[in-house]
Amino acid sequence: MNEEIDDFANDKEIQRLRKIRQEHDELIEECMAILIKEFSLEAALCTDIQSFFIYKSIESPEVIESFKSSTGHFDLEIYQVEYNWSSRVGRTNSSGTEQCFLGLLTLRKQYPHTCVFKETLQTIITDWFNNQDVDFREQKKFSRRFHVISQDRQKLEILLFNRPLDELAGFPEMEVELKDNQCLFKISGNPMSLNETKQFIHLAKKLPAILS
């Protein structure tokens, strides 16, 4: 009986890296299993999302798997996306690949092309000079947290009038893009984790209740 020989069995660094990779793969499988169970997901050929700014903003994105909800409560597609990352600390450069989830909702309303993202000093200054931001004064938590740019400011304000946008302040890192009757979203720019997955689920349920 031939047994496969591991040439690196005594290499502690190789074994350490293998263990990290195995734990990472198991985490991704666990996160995916949670989503599949929560939304009764089925593997599917889903909508092309490459035209969305959120997708384009990810470094070298690649859709690994795509799923569609079969619950019937609302139309939801979920994409498991792999992307590249790089960072520099001092003189040390690091790089690798990670994965995240993107969600795509099909809504009953038609929205002008609109982007919602985290408020930063840069966006505040840009808004001050260009007056691009759509400000929802009655939803103060939302307005303080997020920057909103829309192709049709007036139409967006009408569509979202009196909607509980402040409830989205609980997802401070989220990014949302509305285009016609579609809404692409992600919970943050962080890699996949159990906490990210749970927050993604909450956001996926919250958005259709607010936007539909």
C-alpha positions, 0 to 999 in steps of 0.5 A: 500500500502506497502512502503519500509522503509529506515532504514538509511534515517537519517544517513548522512554518509550512505546517503553521501556514497550512493550519491557518489556510485550513481554518480560513477555508473552514470559516468561509464554509461556515459563513456560507452555510449560515447564509444558505440556511437563513435565506434558503439559498440555492446555487444559481446563475445570477444577475450581472453585477459588473456595472455597479460601482461597488463591484468595480471598487473591489480590487480584482474581484471574482465571483466564486459562487452565486446564490438565489433565495427561494423563500419568496419573501423578497428577491435576494441574490448573494455573491461570494466574491474573492478579491486581492488586498495589499498593505504596507507597514513600515518597510514591509509589504503584504498582499493576498486574497480574501473573500466577502459577500455582496447582496443584490435585492430586486425592489418594487420601486424604481430608483435613480442611480444612487450611492450610499457610503460612509461619511468621511472628512473628504466627502464632507469637504467635497459636499461643502464645495459641490453640494452633491450630498442628498441630506435627509434632515429628519433622519439625523443619525443616517445623515451624519453617518452616510454620504448619499449621491444621486443622479436625481436628488428630488426623485430620491427624496420623494421615494425615501420620504418618511422612511426609517433611514436612521435604522441603517445607522446601525451598519456604519461600514455599509455600502449601498448602490441603487439603480432602477429596481436593483440594490447592490450592497455589502456590509463593509470592506472587511474580510469574511467573518462570522460577525460580518455574516450575521451583520450582512443577514441583518442588513439584507432583511432591513433594506427591503423593508425600508426601500420597497 
